[in-house]
Amino acid sequence: MLLRERQTERGLLVSVCDPGLLGETFESGEISLTVEESFYGGENAVEADADAVVAGLRRASVANLVGEESVGVAVEAGLIDEATVLEVGETRHAQLLQI
């Protein structure tokens, strides 16, 4: 998985995606999701295992996840409720907001 963390004025923003999805666009009805290199990848993204992804998500104020593996890790760790996961085309997408 690709993990990218960046500090914003509103806290830590974490993005996670399955690496094979970079540059892909997924659609479902009126929803369109493009897995942008500029958001999920780039030189600040690192390849991460499940433990590193979970640790990053626990520190996050906001997180965006795309992909079967990435979303699955967050669900398994109890950080994302399966009922809130969106199926967008052939992939899964979830968001996390910790207040």
N, C-alpha and C positions, 0 to 999 in steps of 0.2 A: 504494500500500500504506500501511497505517497502522502506524507504528512507535512503540512506547512503551518507555521505559527507566526503571527505578527501582532505586535502591540498596537492598539488603536486608542483613541481617546475614551472609548467605552469599555476597554478591557482587552483581554486576549482573544483574538479571532483565530480559530483553528479550522483548517480545511483538510479533508481526507478524501482520497479517491482511489479506486482500483487503477493501477497504472495504465492498463490497456484502454482506458476510457478517455484519456486526454485527447482533446480535439473532436470528440464525438458529440453529436446532437441527438437527443432523444425527445420524442413527442408523444403526447397522449391527450387527445381532444384539443383543448385550447392551451394546454401546458406545453412549453418547449424549454428544454434544459440543455445548454451547451456546456460541456466540461472544458472550460477555458484554461489553457496553459498559464495564462497570466494570473489566475486565481488559485488553481490547484497545484500547479507545477512551478517551473522556474528554478533559478539557482538556489532559492531559499527552501525548496522542498527537499525532504530526505525520504529515502526508502525506510519504512518502519515496519516492525512486527506488531502483533496484536498488543503486547504489553506497552510498547511505546505509544501506540494510538490511544489506548485507554488512559494512559498517564496524561497525554496531551488534552484529551477530552475532559478529564477531571479538572484540569487547570483553566479550561476555556470559559469565557463569558458567553461567547457565541461560537457555534460550530456548524459547518455544512459538510455533509457526507454524501458521496455518490458511489454506487457500486454494490454488488452483492456481498463481497467480502467486507468492505469498509462498514457498511450499515450493519451487517451481521455481527461484527465484533462489538459494536456499540450496543446492540440489542442484547447480546449474550452477557455483556458486562452490566446490564441493567441501567444503562445511561439513556437509552432511547426505548420508548414504549412501542412495541411492534404495531400497535393500532394507529400510530401516527406516521408510519412509514408510507411514502408515496411510491406507487409503481408508475414510472414514467417510461413509456415504451418498453424497451427490453432491459431496463435497469431500475435500481431502487434509489430513492433520495430521502434524506432526513435532515432535519435541523434541530439544533440544541440551543436553548437559551437558559442560562442559569442566572437567577436573580438573587 
